[in-house]
Amino acid sequence: MICGSEKNSYFKSQNLKILGQGKLNGIVEISGAKNSALVLMAASLLTNERITLENVPRLTDIEKMGHILKYLGVNLVDKNNKLEIDSKNVSITEELPYELVNGLRASFFCIGALLSKFGKAKVPLPGGCNIGSRPIDEHINGLKALGAEIIIKKGIVVAKIKEKKNKLHGTHIKLKCPSVGATETLIMAASLAEGRTTIENAAREPEIQDLCQMLNKMGARIYDSGKEKIIIDGVNKLVGCAHKVIPDRIEAGTFLIAAAATGSSITISPVIPNHLEAVTNKLQESGSKITIKGNSITIKGKEIRGVNIDTAPFPGFPTDLQAPFTALMTIANGESKITETIFENRMNHIHLLNKMGASIKLNKNVAHIKGVKTIKGMDLVGSDLRSSAALIIAGIIAKGNSKIYGLEHLDRGYENFESKLKMLGIKITREFNKRSFTEKEYKITSDPEDIPKRRAA
Ligand code: EPZ
């Protein structure tokens, strides 16, 4: 449990030490999807009955969402990878405290459920983060269209249902961009509204389909999830259910990329292969051999050819795998171009990879990569979840040892990452340094020079 003052030193006093030029071999078990489990936890607020979630990954983001639900009065029993959630005593007298929701964007997705169930909601603005400004205008505009009155004061979003009968009303919503979070917020809000809601230009991510599957088990009437136009016929009440979280396609893709980058052969399972089609297609184009059998994928890394990637909403290439794939392309034969189209600031790993000897020219959100023979191990600081995963892949590829700091990002989204890599044959250990860096010694920059040369633990 990270709490209180330790939290501040948590990420400064831990690093992953990686011996480079590793090989992976064997079978790795994929955990439940972080971005599904988080929204399913928010959706549990829509019923007074018990929701049992299985295959929930043990991550700091999940822990944070658990604290938020408990703050609202939810009774949450954490049975390792299973959560029992009981929202019958939820009260929303005061707003969620900023320190609870800060840094967990998914906490904002509670607003749709709280508003629809209780007629009002007060949730702090989620704020930006390392990868971009993360606006919420699509959430707000959609909730207003459903009949909510919304004011934002002193960073708190205060929403209430205008109509006396305290119910949102169905309507037609056209999103300006297929926002995952906004689609989820509006599906949850519309599920208890009066009448039909259609959401056009809806996001189609598997995590949204997982949410709709659970809501329909709870008695919601949602059609065509996973398509661009979703239909929700509001109902009066939603009941409890048990639901198993889908496998994490981003974790799965990260392991596939690590295998491709090291010329390794591994099997990942359980997965839902069509959740990874854009990724497996690009890995095959780049030279890996992919075999799909039921709910497992086997990859045999061979040569690595440079390929071009444009990130896109599902079913396109996922933005969450852009950084790990960039690490792979640093040692490809030939050139590649990686374009990040979703977030405005998701290239933080580029200059770190260049410090390791990669040859990448960055022009705004476009990385032009010339493959090099090898990169060298270094001490590096990850600055967001997925760029930290990219640095670990780079550390595995590199010649020599690396130390990756900034594990508070990594632990948000990858369950037991280093133990899974260790089981696959990678020499990787988590070091708990005897003392944490004092603030002046350790700036959260990506410049390894900032890491004081210190004795390892
Ligand atoms: C979800 O974030 C995921 N997080 C992200 O995963 C993922 O990268 C992202 O979807 C895209 O797939 C969770 O599910 C908890 P968006 P979300 O709203 O919902 C713009 C990870 O690494 N936009 O689809 O915040 C926005 O600026 C995380 O696991 C608006 O303009 O993403 C961005 O450019 C990172 N107005 C684009 O849409 C809005 O109201 C996509 O954002 C909302 C979004």
Residues whose N, C-alpha, C, O or C-beta is under 5 A from the ligand:
A	BS01	EPZ	N35 A106 R134 P135 I136 D137 E138 H139 C177 P178 S179 V180 G181 A182 T319 D320 I342 F343 L385
